[in-house]
């Protein structure tokens, strides 16, 4: 059994009980020596995945709670977004992608492919740097200033020359959408719109993407309006789900 598997076993055991556990109880539950269990728990505590209580017992860490919130948010977001994304795909006959920001990257969490031969391919879970591609630009435009600095450091010198300036990103944020042409893959164009919460913070970016021949610059507005409307519909659906969840408590 690998160290990662052992760590997962320890976390599962701590999460299955109502309160903190003694070192001996954890060691017995996962069939490990006390010394090995202690080292593992110490490392997990340093990472915030386990909490060492004042009495020396162990419990689930706050970082895991945060991860759980992120997972629930993404799963719930996908559920409400997919029907709207499918409607956008059927109306515009191009692929639709939903991405979220994680650190200095964008991550694909949902997609609806078109039937076109030339279309974007981004497997779920794919991570790409912010600032590149329509969705990367939108997500960066709504990020804090420190994120921009981190992105700059991670890009090559050539990539930094094509990175939009903070002033240009403010314009993107004011209008709520961005477009790209062959920035991620040659011959492909995209329009991405921000999915916003009630405070104006970004939840995700919904993107319509396809071949440049079908999405030329001179027809940009044809694709912008439906994408922005889909983003607003997703935002409204997310708010509706949140209200329903609160009422059910």
C-alpha positions as CSV (number, residue, x, y, z in Angstrom):
1,X,0.0,0.0,0.0
2,X,1.4,3.4,-1.0
3,X,1.8,6.3,1.4
4,X,-1.0,8.1,-0.5
5,X,-3.3,5.1,0.0
6,X,-2.5,5.0,3.7
7,X,-3.1,8.7,4.0
8,X,-6.5,8.3,2.3
9,X,-7.3,5.4,4.7
10,X,-6.5,7.6,7.7
11,X,-8.6,10.5,6.4
12,X,-11.5,8.1,5.7
13,X,-11.3,6.7,9.2
14,X,-11.3,10.2,10.8
15,X,-14.2,11.2,8.7
16,X,-16.3,8.2,9.6
17,X,-16.5,8.9,13.3
18,X,-18.4,11.6,15.2
19,X,-15.5,13.1,17.1
20,X,-11.7,13.1,17.4
21,X,-9.7,9.9,17.6
22,X,-6.7,8.9,19.8
23,X,-3.5,7.9,18.0
24,X,-3.8,4.3,19.1
25,X,-7.4,4.1,17.8
26,X,-6.4,5.4,14.4
27,X,-3.4,3.0,14.2
28,X,-5.6,0.1,15.1
29,X,-8.3,1.1,12.6
30,X,-5.8,1.3,9.7
31,X,-3.7,-1.6,10.8
32,X,-0.4,0.4,11.1
33,X,2.2,0.7,13.8
34,X,1.7,3.6,16.1
35,X,5.0,5.1,15.0
36,X,4.1,5.0,11.3
37,X,0.6,6.4,12.1
38,X,2.1,9.2,14.1
39,X,4.4,10.3,11.3
40,X,1.6,10.2,8.8
41,X,-0.8,12.2,11.0
42,X,2.0,14.8,11.7
43,X,2.5,15.3,7.9
44,X,-1.2,15.5,7.3
45,X,-1.6,18.0,10.1
46,X,1.2,20.2,8.5
47,X,-0.8,20.2,5.3
48,X,-4.0,21.1,7.0
49,X,-5.7,17.8,6.1
50,X,-5.8,16.7,9.8
51,X,-6.2,18.7,13.0
52,X,-4.3,17.8,16.2
53,X,-6.6,18.8,19.1
54,X,-5.5,20.2,22.4
55,X,-5.9,16.9,24.1
56,X,-3.6,15.2,21.5
57,X,-6.4,13.5,19.6
58,X,-6.9,13.9,15.8
59,X,-9.8,15.1,13.6
60,X,-10.5,16.1,10.0
61,X,-8.6,19.3,9.0
62,X,-10.2,22.5,7.8
63,X,-8.5,22.2,4.4
64,X,-10.5,19.1,3.7
65,X,-13.7,21.1,4.5
66,X,-12.6,23.7,1.9
67,X,-12.0,21.0,-0.6
68,X,-15.4,19.5,0.1
69,X,-17.0,22.9,-0.5
70,X,-15.2,23.3,-3.8
71,X,-16.2,19.9,-5.0
72,X,-19.9,20.5,-4.0
73,X,-19.8,23.9,-5.8
74,X,-18.4,22.4,-9.0
75,X,-20.8,19.4,-9.0
76,X,-23.8,21.7,-8.4
77,X,-22.6,24.1,-11.0
78,X,-22.2,21.4,-13.6
79,X,-25.7,20.1,-12.9
80,X,-27.4,23.5,-13.5
81,X,-25.1,24.6,-16.3
82,X,-25.2,21.5,-18.6
83,X,-28.8,22.0,-19.8
84,X,-28.1,25.6,-20.6
85,X,-24.8,24.8,-22.3
86,X,-26.6,22.1,-24.4
87,X,-29.2,24.7,-25.5
88,X,-26.4,27.1,-26.5
89,X,-24.7,24.3,-28.5
90,X,-28.0,23.3,-30.2
91,X,-28.7,27.0,-31.1
92,X,-25.2,27.9,-32.4
93,X,-24.0,24.5,-33.5
94,X,-20.6,24.9,-31.8
95,X,-19.0,23.4,-28.8
96,X,-19.6,24.8,-25.3
97,X,-17.1,24.6,-22.4
98,X,-17.4,25.6,-18.7
99,X,-14.2,26.5,-16.9
100,X,-13.3,27.7,-13.4
101,X,-10.2,29.3,-11.9
102,X,-8.0,27.3,-9.6
103,X,-4.9,29.4,-8.6
104,X,-3.3,30.6,-11.7
105,X,-5.0,28.1,-14.0
106,X,-8.3,27.5,-15.6
107,X,-9.8,24.1,-15.3
108,X,-12.5,22.5,-17.5
109,X,-15.4,21.1,-15.5
110,X,-18.0,20.6,-18.1
111,X,-18.3,20.5,-21.9
112,X,-20.9,19.9,-24.6
113,X,-19.4,19.0,-28.0
114,X,-20.8,19.9,-31.3
115,X,-21.0,17.6,-34.2
116,X,-18.6,19.6,-36.3
117,X,-15.5,17.9,-37.6
118,X,-13.2,20.8,-36.6
119,X,-13.9,21.6,-32.9
120,X,-12.0,22.3,-29.7
121,X,-11.0,19.3,-27.6
122,X,-10.4,19.9,-23.9
123,X,-10.9,16.8,-21.6
124,X,-12.5,17.5,-18.2
125,X,-10.0,18.4,-15.6
126,X,-7.6,19.9,-18.1
127,X,-5.6,22.8,-16.6
128,X,-4.3,25.7,-18.7
129,X,-2.7,29.0,-17.7
130,X,-4.9,32.0,-17.1
131,X,-4.6,34.8,-19.7
132,X,-4.6,32.6,-22.7
133,X,-7.7,31.7,-24.7
134,X,-11.1,33.5,-24.2
135,X,-12.0,31.8,-21.0
136,X,-8.5,32.3,-19.6
137,X,-8.8,36.0,-20.3
138,X,-12.2,36.3,-18.7
139,X,-11.1,34.4,-15.5
140,X,-8.0,36.5,-15.2
141,X,-9.9,39.7,-15.7
142,X,-12.0,39.0,-12.6
143,X,-9.0,37.8,-10.5
144,X,-7.1,39.7,-7.8
145,X,-4.0,41.7,-8.8
146,X,-1.6,39.2,-7.2
147,X,-2.9,36.5,-9.5
148,X,-1.9,38.6,-12.5
149,X,1.6,38.9,-11.1
150,X,1.8,35.1,-10.5
151,X,0.6,34.5,-14.1
152,X,3.3,36.8,-15.5
153,X,6.0,34.9,-13.7
154,X,4.8,31.5,-15.0
155,X,4.7,32.5,-18.7
156,X,7.6,32.5,-21.1
157,X,8.9,35.8,-22.4
158,X,7.1,35.3,-25.7
159,X,3.8,34.5,-23.9
160,X,4.2,37.6,-21.7
161,X,4.3,39.8,-24.8
162,X,0.8,38.6,-25.7
163,X,-0.7,38.8,-22.2
164,X,-3.3,41.6,-21.9
165,X,-2.4,44.5,-19.7
166,X,-4.4,45.2,-16.5
167,X,-6.1,48.1,-18.3
168,X,-7.2,45.9,-21.1
169,X,-8.4,43.3,-18.6
170,X,-10.5,46.0,-16.8
171,X,-12.3,46.6,-20.1
172,X,-13.0,42.9,-20.4
173,X,-14.4,42.9,-16.9
174,X,-16.6,45.9,-17.6
175,X,-18.2,44.3,-20.6
176,X,-18.2,40.7,-19.2
177,X,-16.8,38.8,-22.2
178,X,-13.7,38.2,-24.2
179,X,-12.9,36.7,-27.6
180,X,-9.8,34.8,-28.9
181,X,-8.6,33.7,-32.3
182,X,-6.2,30.8,-32.6
183,X,-4.7,31.6,-29.2
184,X,-4.9,28.0,-27.9
185,X,-5.2,26.1,-31.2
186,X,-4.7,27.2,-34.7
187,X,-7.8,27.7,-36.7
188,X,-10.1,27.9,-33.7
189,X,-12.0,30.9,-32.4
190,X,-13.9,31.4,-29.1
191,X,-16.1,33.7,-27.2
192,X,-16.3,33.5,-23.4
193,X,-18.6,35.2,-20.9
194,X,-18.4,35.5,-17.2
195,X,-20.9,33.7,-14.9
196,X,-21.2,36.0,-11.9
197,X,-22.6,35.7,-8.4
198,X,-24.8,38.3,-6.8
199,X,-21.8,40.3,-5.6
200,X,-20.3,40.5,-9.1
201,X,-17.6,37.9,-8.4
202,X,-16.9,35.3,-11.0
203,X,-18.1,31.8,-10.6
204,X,-17.0,30.4,-13.9
205,X,-16.6,31.2,-17.6
206,X,-18.9,29.7,-20.3
207,X,-17.2,29.5,-23.7
208,X,-18.5,29.0,-27.3
209,X,-15.8,27.7,-29.5
210,X,-15.4,26.5,-33.1
211,X,-13.6,26.8,-36.4
212,X,-12.5,30.3,-37.4
213,X,-14.2,29.8,-40.7
214,X,-17.5,29.4,-38.9
215,X,-16.8,32.1,-36.3
216,X,-15.0,35.0,-38.2
217,X,-14.2,38.3,-36.6
218,X,-16.7,40.2,-38.7
219,X,-19.6,38.1,-37.2
220,X,-18.3,38.3,-33.6
221,X,-21.5,39.8,-32.2
222,X,-23.5,36.9,-33.6
223,X,-21.8,34.7,-31.1
224,X,-21.3,37.2,-28.2
225,X,-24.9,37.8,-27.3
226,X,-26.0,34.1,-27.0
227,X,-22.9,33.3,-25.0
228,X,-23.5,36.2,-22.6
229,X,-27.2,35.2,-22.2
230,X,-26.2,31.6,-21.4
231,X,-23.8,32.9,-18.7
232,X,-26.6,35.0,-17.2
233,X,-29.0,32.0,-17.3
234,X,-26.4,29.8,-15.5
235,X,-25.8,32.5,-12.9
236,X,-29.6,32.7,-12.3
237,X,-29.9,28.9,-12.0
238,X,-27.0,28.8,-9.5
239,X,-28.8,31.5,-7.4
240,X,-32.1,29.6,-7.6
241,X,-30.4,26.4,-6.4
242,X,-28.8,28.2,-3.5
243,X,-32.1,29.7,-2.4
244,X,-33.8,26.3,-2.7
245,X,-31.1,24.7,-0.6
246,X,-31.5,27.4,2.1
247,X,-35.3,26.9,2.2
248,X,-34.9,23.2,2.6
249,X,-32.8,23.5,5.8
